[in-house]
Amino acid sequence: MQRVWVGLGGLAGFGAVAMAAVAAHVVAPEARGIVASAVQMEGWHALALLFTGLWSPRGGRLADAAGFAFTLGIILFCGAVYYLGLTGRSLGPVPPAGGTLLMIGWLLLGASTLRSR
C-alpha cells in the first residue's frame, strides 16, 4: 500500500495546485475563499498521504486505514466544496462527512504509532 498512498498523495497535490489555478482564473471572486479553503485542505492532506505512504510499512493496517480515510475525505470534502465554489450549489451533508473522515484519518495515523511494527 505504500506506493498507493504516495501516488495518491502526489495526485492530491496536483489537484490542489490545479484547483488553485482554476480559482485564480475561473472562479467568481465571491467564491474564491470557498475554493481556497478546499485547496488548503487538499494540499495538507496530500502531504498526509505522502507521509502515510512512508509510514505504512511500520504503521500497518491502522496506517493503511488512515490512508483510506484521507483519500475518501479528500474526495468528499474537497470535491463538495469545489462543487459549491464552482456552481453555487451545496451537496448538503457531503462536506461534513468528508471532514469527519479527514479527522478520523488523523486519529488512525496517530493510533498506528502505538502499534507500529
N, C-alpha and C positions, 0 to 999 in steps of 0.2 A: 504494500500500500504506500510505501514511502514515495515512490515515483509518482503515484497518482496524486498525492497531496501536493507535492512540489509542482507538478504540472498544472493542477487546478489553481494553485496559488499564483503561478505565472499568468494563467488565463484571467484570473480575477484582477490582477494588477493591470493587465492590458485593458480590461473592461473599465476599470476606474479611470485610467488615462483617456480612453476613448470617450467616455461619458463626460469627462471634464471639458474636452474639446467641443462636444455637442452642446454642453451647457453654455460655453462661451460664445458659440456662433449661431445656435439654432433656437435654444430655449428662450421663451419670453422673459424679459428682465424680472418680472414679478415672481417667476417660478425658479429663478436661478438658485436661490437659497435652499429651496427644497431639494433640487438636484445635487447641490453641493454637499448637503448632508449625507445623501446616499453615496456620493463619490468618496467622501471621507470614510464612511463605514466600510465600503468595499475595499478601499486601499488598506485600511488597518487589518481587515480580515484576510486580505491576500497575504499579508505578512504572517498572520496567524497560521494560515495554511502552509506557507513555506516552513515555518518553524515546526508545525505538526509533522511535516514530512521528514524533517531532520531528526525529530524526537521519536517518531513512531517505532523504530527498531527497539528502543528501550521502553517506551511507554505502553506498548502492547495494544490490547483491544480497547482500552479506555482512550488512548490517543487516537486510534482509528475512529472510534465513536465521535470524538471531538471533531475530527476532520469531516465526518458526515454531517454533523450539526452545523459546522461553519459553512459548508458548501450549500446545504439546503437553506440555511439562514440568509446567506448572501442572495441566493436566487429569490427567495420570498420577500425579504425586507427591501433589498436594493431594487429588485425588479419592480415591486409595487410602488416604491417611492419614485423611481424613474417614470413609471407609467403615469403617476399623478402629476409629476412635473411636466411631462410632455403632452398629456391630454386634458389635464384638469379634472379627471375622474378618479375617484377613490376606489380601491379594491376592498374596502371595509376592514375585516379582521386580518387580512393577509400580512400587512406590515408588523402588527404586534406579534403575530405567530412567528414571523421570521426573526424579529428582535429577540424573542424568547429563546429561539433555537441558538442564536449567536451567544446569548448569555449561558445557556446550557453547555455550549461548546467550550467556553472558558472554564466552567466548573469541571467538565470532564478532563480537559487538558491538565488542570491543576491536580485533580484526583489521580491522574496517570502517574504523577511523580511519586505518589505514596506507595504505589505497587509496581514501580519500574523493575525491569529485568536486570 
